[in-house]
Amino acid sequence: MRYFYKTFIFLFLIAFLSSCGDDVPFHKNITGKAGEVLFVVSDNTWKGEVGKAIKDIFMSPQVSLPQEEPLFNVAQIPNKAFNSLLETHRNIVLVEISSSVDSASVTYIDDKWAYPQAVISIKASSSESFLEVLHRNSDKMVSRFLKAERNRLQINYRKQADQGLIKKIKDKFNISLVIPHGFKIGINKKDFMWIRYDAGDITQGLFIYSFPYKSDSTFTANYVLNKRDSLLKDNVEGPTEGSYMTTERRATPFMNIFRYKNNYSFELRGLWRVENDFMGGPYVNLSVLDASKSRVIVLDGFVYAPKFKKRNYLRQMEAIIYSLKLPDQAANDKINSQINMGN
């Protein structure tokens, strides 16, 4: 009887898992390093014009870093060597160039073999057709992988969220951010907070501040940088007497005006330095209009890692910055809609 009972339970579990398999697909965890893209393409194609064009796009320099680093690290494997061990890579581009292809296409697939995975399939009948579709869709493909990298970080940060620190930020600024454990408050003053993560020779920091919105001139590089430098001079001292953090004005910042979750926003990327000292590194600054509160929320992330490459460390800060949620988005949406109707 006991044997029959155990056998019944075993068969029931098998039947249950099998029935779930069709509705809830099981995925392995992704593999591969952060910022890496695997291209599945023949060796001859990779060595030719197609391979060069791929590398020119995906290995173009990441903007506003002190030393040149590519957007992505790329790896290549021929189609015949692509197997189940490689299918779990985090970012994959499948390249098919064949006369049997009816029309060139780009297909975006999430979680094909692993989770959370981004796969892009590019098909074309010839190298010329492939190059045309590649260049036409290059911005979208790059954005797809950048977003996938950010989303993975945010998934991990939500699992490791420091609820105590998150609450302190919410209580002070009335905003929501996802902050992983390890960050500590460095400075906490009126309308200004600095949180930081220190690990040996690497420091990652986030400045959070707000100020009243008065006019459209708020969202210009000159205004944002002057406000930034004024606050940093008053609040962020350097390691030596008379030193303080500031913006490296000799490096032209990269600017982007866009809507973040339907809120008017301004992103700046550039370099920071310490006046009267030799420290420096990259930063990314996001200024968001919180229309219902008539204020601007600023999240400014920076990295100090003199012995290391900085791209991935800065992307970790971006993942925190772009987890921002404003307190009353519905009210903001209503105001923004009224503004758009009046234009």
Protein Blocks (a to p, Z undefined) as FASTA:
>chain_A
ZZmmmmmmmmmmmmmmmmmmmmmccddddedjehiacddddfklmmmmmlmmmmmmmmgc
cehifbdcdfbdcddddfklpcfklmmpmbdcdddddfklmbgcddddehklbccddddd
dddfbfklmmmmmmmmmmmmmmmmmmmmmmmmmmmmmmmpcfklmmmmmmmnopacddde
hiacfbdcehiacddddehjaccdddddddddfbfklmcfklmmmmmmmmmmmmmccfbe
hiacdddfkbccddddddeehiacdddddddddehiabdcdddddddddfknopacdddd
ddddfkbcfklmmmmmmmmmmmpccfblmlmmmmmmmmmmmZZ
